[in-house]
Amino acid sequence: MITLQAITEDNFLDAFNLKLASGQERFVSHPIRSLAQAYVYRNQCQPFGIYAGETMVGYVMNLRL
């Protein structure tokens, strides 16, 4: 089952360890950069880990406009 879970102090290292596939860096930022931006702009966005079962396989950012 695929779920979204807020990235918190309990799972941020899983997000840091995500790797981009070859060629993805042209389209998305590295998770570490995205999480740093989410921290700086924490009143405007919330990062979520994409989980397949218990394993984080990606992330998304929810913007609060």
mmCIF file of the N, C-alpha and C atoms, coordinates in Angstrom:
data_MODEL
# 
_entry.id   MODEL 
# 
loop_
_atom_site.group_PDB 
_atom_site.id 
_atom_site.type_symbol 
_atom_site.label_atom_id 
_atom_site.label_alt_id 
_atom_site.label_comp_id 
_atom_site.label_asym_id 
_atom_site.label_entity_id 
_atom_site.label_seq_id 
_atom_site.pdbx_PDB_ins_code 
_atom_site.Cartn_x 
_atom_site.Cartn_y 
_atom_site.Cartn_z 
_atom_site.occupancy 
_atom_site.B_iso_or_equiv 
_atom_site.pdbx_formal_charge 
_atom_site.auth_seq_id 
_atom_site.auth_comp_id 
_atom_site.auth_asym_id 
_atom_site.auth_atom_id 
_atom_site.pdbx_PDB_model_num 
ATOM 1   N N  . MET A 1 1  ? 0.844  -1.176 0.000   1.00 0.00 ? 1  MET A N  1 
ATOM 2   C CA . MET A 1 1  ? 0.000  0.000  0.000   1.00 0.00 ? 1  MET A CA 1 
ATOM 3   C C  . MET A 1 1  ? 0.893  1.245  0.000   1.00 0.00 ? 1  MET A C  1 
ATOM 4   N N  . ILE A 1 2  ? 0.524  2.236  -0.794  1.00 0.00 ? 2  ILE A N  1 
ATOM 5   C CA . ILE A 1 2  ? 1.245  3.504  -0.876  1.00 0.00 ? 2  ILE A CA 1 
ATOM 6   C C  . ILE A 1 2  ? 0.577  4.498  0.074   1.00 0.00 ? 2  ILE A C  1 
ATOM 7   N N  . THR A 1 3  ? 1.398  5.140  0.927   1.00 0.00 ? 3  THR A N  1 
ATOM 8   C CA . THR A 1 3  ? 0.878  6.145  1.857   1.00 0.00 ? 3  THR A CA 1 
ATOM 9   C C  . THR A 1 3  ? 1.787  7.359  1.864   1.00 0.00 ? 3  THR A C  1 
ATOM 10  N N  . LEU A 1 4  ? 1.263  8.477  2.351   1.00 0.00 ? 4  LEU A N  1 
ATOM 11  C CA . LEU A 1 4  ? 2.050  9.683  2.599   1.00 0.00 ? 4  LEU A CA 1 
ATOM 12  C C  . LEU A 1 4  ? 2.167  9.861  4.097   1.00 0.00 ? 4  LEU A C  1 
ATOM 13  N N  . GLN A 1 5  ? 3.383  10.191 4.553   1.00 0.00 ? 5  GLN A N  1 
ATOM 14  C CA . GLN A 1 5  ? 3.600  10.468 5.970   1.00 0.00 ? 5  GLN A CA 1 
ATOM 15  C C  . GLN A 1 5  ? 4.427  11.739 6.079   1.00 0.00 ? 5  GLN A C  1 
ATOM 16  N N  . ALA A 1 6  ? 4.028  12.633 6.968   1.00 0.00 ? 6  ALA A N  1 
ATOM 17  C CA . ALA A 1 6  ? 4.787  13.860 7.174   1.00 0.00 ? 6  ALA A CA 1 
ATOM 18  C C  . ALA A 1 6  ? 6.231  13.518 7.520   1.00 0.00 ? 6  ALA A C  1 
ATOM 19  N N  . ILE A 1 7  ? 7.152  14.283 6.970   1.00 0.00 ? 7  ILE A N  1 
ATOM 20  C CA . ILE A 1 7  ? 8.556  14.088 7.315   1.00 0.00 ? 7  ILE A CA 1 
ATOM 21  C C  . ILE A 1 7  ? 8.808  14.837 8.615   1.00 0.00 ? 7  ILE A C  1 
ATOM 22  N N  . THR A 1 8  ? 9.287  14.091 9.604   1.00 0.00 ? 8  THR A N  1 
ATOM 23  C CA . THR A 1 8  ? 9.515  14.608 10.949  1.00 0.00 ? 8  THR A CA 1 
ATOM 24  C C  . THR A 1 8  ? 10.925 14.231 11.397  1.00 0.00 ? 8  THR A C  1 
ATOM 25  N N  . GLU A 1 9  ? 11.235 14.560 12.633  1.00 0.00 ? 9  GLU A N  1 
ATOM 26  C CA . GLU A 1 9  ? 12.541 14.176 13.181  1.00 0.00 ? 9  GLU A CA 1 
ATOM 27  C C  . GLU A 1 9  ? 12.690 12.657 13.279  1.00 0.00 ? 9  GLU A C  1 
ATOM 28  N N  . ASP A 1 10 ? 11.592 11.930 13.211  1.00 0.00 ? 10 ASP A N  1 
ATOM 29  C CA . ASP A 1 10 ? 11.657 10.466 13.283  1.00 0.00 ? 10 ASP A CA 1 
ATOM 30  C C  . ASP A 1 10 ? 12.027 9.803  11.960  1.00 0.00 ? 10 ASP A C  1 
ATOM 31  N N  . ASN A 1 11 ? 11.773 10.483 10.830  1.00 0.00 ? 11 ASN A N  1 
ATOM 32  C CA . ASN A 1 11 ? 12.016 9.828  9.546   1.00 0.00 ? 11 ASN A CA 1 
ATOM 33  C C  . ASN A 1 11 ? 12.808 10.673 8.542   1.00 0.00 ? 11 ASN A C  1 
ATOM 34  N N  . PHE A 1 12 ? 13.343 11.821 8.960   1.00 0.00 ? 12 PHE A N  1 
ATOM 35  C CA . PHE A 1 12 ? 14.035 12.678 8.005   1.00 0.00 ? 12 PHE A CA 1 
ATOM 36  C C  . PHE A 1 12 ? 15.299 12.036 7.451   1.00 0.00 ? 12 PHE A C  1 
ATOM 37  N N  . LEU A 1 13 ? 15.942 11.158 8.207   1.00 0.00 ? 13 LEU A N  1 
ATOM 38  C CA . LEU A 1 13 ? 17.135 10.489 7.676   1.00 0.00 ? 13 LEU A CA 1 
ATOM 39  C C  . LEU A 1 13 ? 16.779 9.569  6.514   1.00 0.00 ? 13 LEU A C  1 
ATOM 40  N N  . ASP A 1 14 ? 15.591 8.985  6.546   1.00 0.00 ? 14 ASP A N  1 
ATOM 41  C CA . ASP A 1 14 ? 15.149 8.183  5.404   1.00 0.00 ? 14 ASP A CA 1 
ATOM 42  C C  . ASP A 1 14 ? 15.049 9.058  4.156   1.00 0.00 ? 14 ASP A C  1 
ATOM 43  N N  . ALA A 1 15 ? 14.552 10.276 4.316   1.00 0.00 ? 15 ALA A N  1 
ATOM 44  C CA . ALA A 1 15 ? 14.454 11.207 3.189   1.00 0.00 ? 15 ALA A CA 1 
ATOM 45  C C  . ALA A 1 15 ? 15.846 11.618 2.713   1.00 0.00 ? 15 ALA A C  1 
ATOM 46  N N  . PHE A 1 16 ? 16.769 11.874 3.644   1.00 0.00 ? 16 PHE A N  1 
ATOM 47  C CA . PHE A 1 16 ? 18.135 12.238 3.271   1.00 0.00 ? 16 PHE A CA 1 
ATOM 48  C C  . PHE A 1 16 ? 18.792 11.142 2.446   1.00 0.00 ? 16 PHE A C  1 
ATOM 49  N N  . ASN A 1 17 ? 18.444 9.894  2.726   1.00 0.00 ? 17 ASN A N  1 
ATOM 50  C CA . ASN A 1 17 ? 19.079 8.764  2.052   1.00 0.00 ? 17 ASN A CA 1 
ATOM 51  C C  . ASN A 1 17 ? 18.452 8.407  0.709   1.00 0.00 ? 17 ASN A C  1 
ATOM 52  N N  . LEU A 1 18 ? 17.386 9.099  0.325   1.00 0.00 ? 18 LEU A N  1 
ATOM 53  C CA . LEU A 1 18 ? 16.809 8.854  -1.003  1.00 0.00 ? 18 LEU A CA 1 
ATOM 54  C C  . LEU A 1 18 ? 17.814 9.261  -2.073  1.00 0.00 ? 18 LEU A C  1 
ATOM 55  N N  . LYS A 1 19 ? 17.857 8.511  -3.139  1.00 0.00 ? 19 LYS A N  1 
ATOM 56  C CA . LYS A 1 19 ? 18.758 8.798  -4.250  1.00 0.00 ? 19 LYS A CA 1 
ATOM 57  C C  . LYS A 1 19 ? 17.932 9.103  -5.496  1.00 0.00 ? 19 LYS A C  1 
ATOM 58  N N  . LEU A 1 20 ? 18.387 10.082 -6.263  1.00 0.00 ? 20 LEU A N  1 
ATOM 59  C CA . LEU A 1 20 ? 17.738 10.386 -7.529  1.00 0.00 ? 20 LEU A CA 1 
ATOM 60  C C  . LEU A 1 20 ? 18.240 9.415  -8.591  1.00 0.00 ? 20 LEU A C  1 
ATOM 61  N N  . ALA A 1 21 ? 17.352 9.007  -9.468  1.00 0.00 ? 21 ALA A N  1 
ATOM 62  C CA . ALA A 1 21 ? 17.758 8.173  -10.598 1.00 0.00 ? 21 ALA A CA 1 
ATOM 63  C C  . ALA A 1 21 ? 18.495 9.045  -11.609 1.00 0.00 ? 21 ALA A C  1 
ATOM 64  N N  . SER A 1 22 ? 19.304 8.423  -12.416 1.00 0.00 ? 22 SER A N  1 
ATOM 65  C CA . SER A 1 22 ? 20.050 9.151  -13.438 1.00 0.00 ? 22 SER A CA 1 
ATOM 66  C C  . SER A 1 22 ? 19.087 9.966  -14.300 1.00 0.00 ? 22 SER A C  1 
ATOM 67  N N  . GLY A 1 23 ? 19.391 11.239 -14.473 1.00 0.00 ? 23 GLY A N  1 
ATOM 68  C CA . GLY A 1 23 ? 18.562 12.122 -15.275 1.00 0.00 ? 23 GLY A CA 1 
ATOM 69  C C  . GLY A 1 23 ? 17.492 12.871 -14.504 1.00 0.00 ? 23 GLY A C  1 
ATOM 70  N N  . GLN A 1 24 ? 17.151 12.424 -13.300 1.00 0.00 ? 24 GLN A N  1 
ATOM 71  C CA . GLN A 1 24 ? 16.103 13.106 -12.530 1.00 0.00 ? 24 GLN A CA 1 
ATOM 72  C C  . GLN A 1 24 ? 16.541 14.475 -12.038 1.00 0.00 ? 24 GLN A C  1 
ATOM 73  N N  . GLU A 1 25 ? 17.846 14.672 -11.836 1.00 0.00 ? 25 GLU A N  1 
ATOM 74  C CA . GLU A 1 25 ? 18.315 15.945 -11.288 1.00 0.00 ? 25 GLU A CA 1 
ATOM 75  C C  . GLU A 1 25 ? 17.966 17.127 -12.191 1.00 0.00 ? 25 GLU A C  1 
ATOM 76  N N  . ARG A 1 26 ? 17.612 16.865 -13.442 1.00 0.00 ? 26 ARG A N  1 
ATOM 77  C CA . ARG A 1 26 ? 17.165 17.938 -14.337 1.00 0.00 ? 26 ARG A CA 1 
ATOM 78  C C  . ARG A 1 26 ? 15.764 18.412 -13.990 1.00 0.00 ? 26 ARG A C  1 
ATOM 79  N N  . PHE A 1 27 ? 14.999 17.580 -13.268 1.00 0.00 ? 27 PHE A N  1 
ATOM 80  C CA . PHE A 1 27 ? 13.584 17.864 -13.034 1.00 0.00 ? 27 PHE A CA 1 
ATOM 81  C C  . PHE A 1 27 ? 13.218 18.129 -11.576 1.00 0.00 ? 27 PHE A C  1 
ATOM 82  N N  . VAL A 1 28 ? 13.967 17.559 -10.640 1.00 0.00 ? 28 VAL A N  1 
ATOM 83  C CA . VAL A 1 28 ? 13.656 17.708 -9.216  1.00 0.00 ? 28 VAL A CA 1 
ATOM 84  C C  . VAL A 1 28 ? 14.924 17.990 -8.426  1.00 0.00 ? 28 VAL A C  1 
ATOM 85  N N  . SER A 1 29 ? 14.764 18.637 -7.297  1.00 0.00 ? 29 SER A N  1 
ATOM 86  C CA . SER A 1 29 ? 15.881 18.902 -6.392  1.00 0.00 ? 29 SER A CA 1 
ATOM 87  C C  . SER A 1 29 ? 16.196 17.662 -5.577  1.00 0.00 ? 29 SER A C  1 
ATOM 88  N N  . HIS A 1 30 ? 17.428 17.563 -5.126  1.00 0.00 ? 30 HIS A N  1 
ATOM 89  C CA . HIS A 1 30 ? 17.807 16.476 -4.218  1.00 0.00 ? 30 HIS A CA 1 
ATOM 90  C C  . HIS A 1 30 ? 16.991 16.625 -2.934  1.00 0.00 ? 30 HIS A C  1 
ATOM 91  N N  . PRO A 1 31 ? 16.596 15.508 -2.320  1.00 0.00 ? 31 PRO A N  1 
ATOM 92  C CA . PRO A 1 31 ? 15.782 15.584 -1.095  1.00 0.00 ? 31 PRO A CA 1 
ATOM 93  C C  . PRO A 1 31 ? 16.401 16.446 0.006   1.00 0.00 ? 31 PRO A C  1 
ATOM 94  N N  . ILE A 1 32 ? 17.714 16.449 0.153   1.00 0.00 ? 32 ILE A N  1 
ATOM 95  C CA . ILE A 1 32 ? 18.333 17.266 1.207   1.00 0.00 ? 32 ILE A CA 1 
ATOM 96  C C  . ILE A 1 32 ? 18.062 18.747 0.942   1.00 0.00 ? 32 ILE A C  1 
ATOM 97  N N  . ARG A 1 33 ? 18.191 19.164 -0.296  1.00 0.00 ? 33 ARG A N  1 
ATOM 98  C CA . ARG A 1 33 ? 17.919 20.564 -0.630  1.00 0.00 ? 33 ARG A CA 1 
ATOM 99  C C  . ARG A 1 33 ? 16.450 20.902 -0.397  1.00 0.00 ? 33 ARG A C  1 
ATOM 100 N N  . SER A 1 34 ? 15.558 20.017 -0.821  1.00 0.00 ? 34 SER A N  1 
ATOM 101 C CA . SER A 1 34 ? 14.127 20.254 -0.627  1.00 0.00 ? 34 SER A CA 1 
ATOM 102 C C  . SER A 1 34 ? 13.769 20.346 0.849   1.00 0.00 ? 34 SER A C  1 
ATOM 103 N N  . LEU A 1 35 ? 14.353 19.479 1.658   1.00 0.00 ? 35 LEU A N  1 
ATOM 104 C CA . LEU A 1 35 ? 14.054 19.514 3.098   1.00 0.00 ? 35 LEU A CA 1 
ATOM 105 C C  . LEU A 1 35 ? 14.616 20.772 3.747   1.00 0.00 ? 35 LEU A C  1 
ATOM 106 N N  . ALA A 1 36 ? 15.764 21.232 3.288   1.00 0.00 ? 36 ALA A N  1 
ATOM 107 C CA . ALA A 1 36 ? 16.305 22.492 3.807   1.00 0.00 ? 36 ALA A CA 1 
ATOM 108 C C  . ALA A 1 36 ? 15.368 23.649 3.452   1.00 0.00 ? 36 ALA A C  1 
ATOM 109 N N  . GLN A 1 37 ? 14.875 23.661 2.226   1.00 0.00 ? 37 GLN A N  1 
ATOM 110 C CA . GLN A 1 37 ? 13.934 24.705 1.825   1.00 0.00 ? 37 GLN A CA 1 
ATOM 111 C C  . GLN A 1 37 ? 12.639 24.606 2.627   1.00 0.00 ? 37 GLN A C  1 
ATOM 112 N N  . ALA A 1 38 ? 12.178 23.385 2.880   1.00 0.00 ? 38 ALA A N  1 
ATOM 113 C CA . ALA A 1 38 ? 10.961 23.204 3.672   1.00 0.00 ? 38 ALA A CA 1 
ATOM 114 C C  . ALA A 1 38 ? 11.144 23.736 5.081   1.00 0.00 ? 38 ALA A C  1 
ATOM 115 N N  . TYR A 1 39 ? 12.342 23.585 5.630   1.00 0.00 ? 39 TYR A N  1 
ATOM 116 C CA . TYR A 1 39 ? 12.609 24.114 6.968   1.00 0.00 ? 39 TYR A CA 1 
ATOM 117 C C  . TYR A 1 39 ? 12.599 25.641 6.945   1.00 0.00 ? 39 TYR A C  1 
ATOM 118 N N  . VAL A 1 40 ? 13.282 26.223 5.982   1.00 0.00 ? 40 VAL A N  1 
ATOM 119 C CA . VAL A 1 40 ? 13.361 27.685 5.903   1.00 0.00 ? 40 VAL A CA 1 
ATOM 120 C C  . VAL A 1 40 ? 11.972 28.286 5.667   1.00 0.00 ? 40 VAL A C  1 
ATOM 121 N N  . TYR A 1 41 ? 11.187 27.634 4.813   1.00 0.00 ? 41 TYR A N  1 
ATOM 122 C CA . TYR A 1 41 ? 9.861  28.140 4.459   1.00 0.00 ? 41 TYR A CA 1 
ATOM 123 C C  . TYR A 1 41 ? 8.761  27.317 5.121   1.00 0.00 ? 41 TYR A C  1 
ATOM 124 N N  . ARG A 1 42 ? 8.984  26.905 6.360   1.00 0.00 ? 42 ARG A N  1 
ATOM 125 C CA . ARG A 1 42 ? 8.070  25.988 7.047   1.00 0.00 ? 42 ARG A CA 1 
ATOM 126 C C  . ARG A 1 42 ? 6.654  26.525 7.216   1.00 0.00 ? 42 ARG A C  1 
ATOM 127 N N  . ASN A 1 43 ? 6.463  27.825 7.121   1.00 0.00 ? 43 ASN A N  1 
ATOM 128 C CA . ASN A 1 43 ? 5.102  28.371 7.192   1.00 0.00 ? 43 ASN A CA 1 
ATOM 129 C C  . ASN A 1 43 ? 4.383  28.274 5.849   1.00 0.00 ? 43 ASN A C  1 
ATOM 130 N N  . GLN A 1 44 ? 5.126  27.906 4.805   1.00 0.00 ? 44 GLN A N  1 
ATOM 131 C CA . GLN A 1 44 ? 4.550  27.875 3.465   1.00 0.00 ? 44 GLN A CA 1 
ATOM 132 C C  . GLN A 1 44 ? 4.480  26.480 2.853   1.00 0.00 ? 44 GLN A C  1 
ATOM 133 N N  . CYS A 1 45 ? 5.178  25.513 3.430   1.00 0.00 ? 45 CYS A N  1 
ATOM 134 C CA . CYS A 1 45 ? 5.160  24.180 2.817   1.00 0.00 ? 45 CYS A CA 1 
ATOM 135 C C  . CYS A 1 45 ? 5.370  23.082 3.858   1.00 0.00 ? 45 CYS A C  1 
ATOM 136 N N  . GLN A 1 46 ? 4.985  21.868 3.477   1.00 0.00 ? 46 GLN A N  1 
ATOM 137 C CA . GLN A 1 46 ? 5.123  20.695 4.347   1.00 0.00 ? 46 GLN A CA 1 
ATOM 138 C C  . GLN A 1 46 ? 5.588  19.523 3.491   1.00 0.00 ? 46 GLN A C  1 
ATOM 139 N N  . PRO A 1 47 ? 6.737  18.919 3.823   1.00 0.00 ? 47 PRO A N  1 
ATOM 140 C CA . PRO A 1 47 ? 7.198  17.754 3.059   1.00 0.00 ? 47 PRO A CA 1 
ATOM 141 C C  . PRO A 1 47 ? 6.566  16.463 3.591   1.00 0.00 ? 47 PRO A C  1 
ATOM 142 N N  . PHE A 1 48 ? 6.308  15.550 2.674   1.00 0.00 ? 48 PHE A N  1 
ATOM 143 C CA . PHE A 1 48 ? 5.762  14.237 3.004   1.00 0.00 ? 48 PHE A CA 1 
ATOM 144 C C  . PHE A 1 48 ? 6.596  13.161 2.339   1.00 0.00 ? 48 PHE A C  1 
ATOM 145 N N  . GLY A 1 49 ? 6.844  12.084 3.065   1.00 0.00 ? 49 GLY A N  1 
ATOM 146 C CA . GLY A 1 49 ? 7.485  10.921 2.483   1.00 0.00 ? 49 GLY A CA 1 
ATOM 147 C C  . GLY A 1 49 ? 6.438  10.059 1.811   1.00 0.00 ? 49 GLY A C  1 
ATOM 148 N N  . ILE A 1 50 ? 6.801  9.498  0.670   1.00 0.00 ? 50 ILE A N  1 
ATOM 149 C CA . ILE A 1 50 ? 5.945  8.534  -0.013  1.00 0.00 ? 50 ILE A CA 1 
ATOM 150 C C  . ILE A 1 50 ? 6.437  7.158  0.410   1.00 0.00 ? 50 ILE A C  1 
ATOM 151 N N  . TYR A 1 51 ? 5.560  6.381  1.001   1.00 0.00 ? 51 TYR A N  1 
ATOM 152 C CA . TYR A 1 51 ? 5.925  5.071  1.538   1.00 0.00 ? 51 TYR A CA 1 
ATOM 153 C C  . TYR A 1 51 ? 5.254  3.952  0.759   1.00 0.00 ? 51 TYR A C  1 
ATOM 154 N N  . ALA A 1 52 ? 6.044  2.934  0.451   1.00 0.00 ? 52 ALA A N  1 
ATOM 155 C CA . ALA A 1 52 ? 5.521  1.659  -0.048  1.00 0.00 ? 52 ALA A CA 1 
ATOM 156 C C  . ALA A 1 52 ? 5.667  0.714  1.129   1.00 0.00 ? 52 ALA A C  1 
ATOM 157 N N  . GLY A 1 53 ? 4.578  0.479  1.815   1.00 0.00 ? 53 GLY A N  1 
ATOM 158 C CA . GLY A 1 53 ? 4.650  -0.286 3.064   1.00 0.00 ? 53 GLY A CA 1 
ATOM 159 C C  . GLY A 1 53 ? 5.393  0.535  4.103   1.00 0.00 ? 53 GLY A C  1 
ATOM 160 N N  . GLU A 1 54 ? 6.487  0.007  4.619   1.00 0.00 ? 54 GLU A N  1 
ATOM 161 C CA . GLU A 1 54 ? 7.280  0.687  5.643   1.00 0.00 ? 54 GLU A CA 1 
ATOM 162 C C  . GLU A 1 54 ? 8.490  1.418  5.075   1.00 0.00 ? 54 GLU A C  1 
ATOM 163 N N  . THR A 1 55 ? 8.677  1.383  3.743   1.00 0.00 ? 55 THR A N  1 
ATOM 164 C CA . THR A 1 55 ? 9.874  1.939  3.122   1.00 0.00 ? 55 THR A CA 1 
ATOM 165 C C  . THR A 1 55 ? 9.566  3.240  2.406   1.00 0.00 ? 55 THR A C  1 
ATOM 166 N N  . MET A 1 56 ? 10.328 4.311  2.729   1.00 0.00 ? 56 MET A N  1 
ATOM 167 C CA . MET A 1 56 ? 10.178 5.574  2.016   1.00 0.00 ? 56 MET A CA 1 
ATOM 168 C C  . MET A 1 56 ? 10.805 5.409  0.631   1.00 0.00 ? 56 MET A C  1 
ATOM 169 N N  . VAL A 1 57 ? 10.008 5.691  -0.391  1.00 0.00 ? 57 VAL A N  1 
ATOM 170 C CA . VAL A 1 57 ? 10.474 5.524  -1.770  1.00 0.00 ? 57 VAL A CA 1 
ATOM 171 C C  . VAL A 1 57 ? 10.511 6.836  -2.529  1.00 0.00 ? 57 VAL A C  1 
ATOM 172 N N  . GLY A 1 58 ? 10.052 7.917  -1.910  1.00 0.00 ? 58 GLY A N  1 
ATOM 173 C CA . GLY A 1 58 ? 10.054 9.218  -2.548  1.00 0.00 ? 58 GLY A CA 1 
ATOM 174 C C  . GLY A 1 58 ? 9.510  10.276 -1.605  1.00 0.00 ? 58 GLY A C  1 
ATOM 175 N N  . TYR A 1 59 ? 9.337  11.477 -2.119  1.00 0.00 ? 59 TYR A N  1 
ATOM 176 C CA . TYR A 1 59 ? 8.792  12.551 -1.292  1.00 0.00 ? 59 TYR A CA 1 
ATOM 177 C C  . TYR A 1 59 ? 8.021  13.520 -2.166  1.00 0.00 ? 59 TYR A C  1 
ATOM 178 N N  . VAL A 1 60 ? 7.142  14.263 -1.538  1.00 0.00 ? 60 VAL A N  1 
ATOM 179 C CA . VAL A 1 60 ? 6.404  15.340 -2.202  1.00 0.00 ? 60 VAL A CA 1 
ATOM 180 C C  . VAL A 1 60 ? 6.372  16.527 -1.251  1.00 0.00 ? 60 VAL A C  1 
ATOM 181 N N  . MET A 1 61 ? 6.126  17.693 -1.816  1.00 0.00 ? 61 MET A N  1 
ATOM 182 C CA . MET A 1 61 ? 6.047  18.901 -1.006  1.00 0.00 ? 61 MET A CA 1 
ATOM 183 C C  . MET A 1 61 ? 4.673  19.515 -1.211  1.00 0.00 ? 61 MET A C  1 
ATOM 184 N N  . ASN A 1 62 ? 3.973  19.762 -0.127  1.00 0.00 ? 62 ASN A N  1 
ATOM 185 C CA . ASN A 1 62 ? 2.672  20.418 -0.158  1.00 0.00 ? 62 ASN A CA 1 
ATOM 186 C C  . ASN A 1 62 ? 2.898  21.904 0.119   1.00 0.00 ? 62 ASN A C  1 
ATOM 187 N N  . LEU A 1 63 ? 2.525  22.753 -0.831  1.00 0.00 ? 63 LEU A N  1 
ATOM 188 C CA . LEU A 1 63 ? 2.657  24.191 -0.645  1.00 0.00 ? 63 LEU A CA 1 
ATOM 189 C C  . LEU A 1 63 ? 1.360  24.754 -0.073  1.00 0.00 ? 63 LEU A C  1 
ATOM 190 N N  . ARG A 1 64 ? 1.505  25.582 0.948   1.00 0.00 ? 64 ARG A N  1 
ATOM 191 C CA . ARG A 1 64 ? 0.347  26.264 1.548   1.00 0.00 ? 64 ARG A CA 1 
ATOM 192 C C  . ARG A 1 64 ? 0.366  27.702 1.065   1.00 0.00 ? 64 ARG A C  1 
ATOM 193 N N  . LEU A 1 65 ? -0.505 28.012 0.152   1.00 0.00 ? 65 LEU A N  1 
ATOM 194 C CA . LEU A 1 65 ? -0.527 29.365 -0.408  1.00 0.00 ? 65 LEU A CA 1 
ATOM 195 C C  . LEU A 1 65 ? -1.594 30.202 0.243   1.00 0.00 ? 65 LEU A C  1 
# 
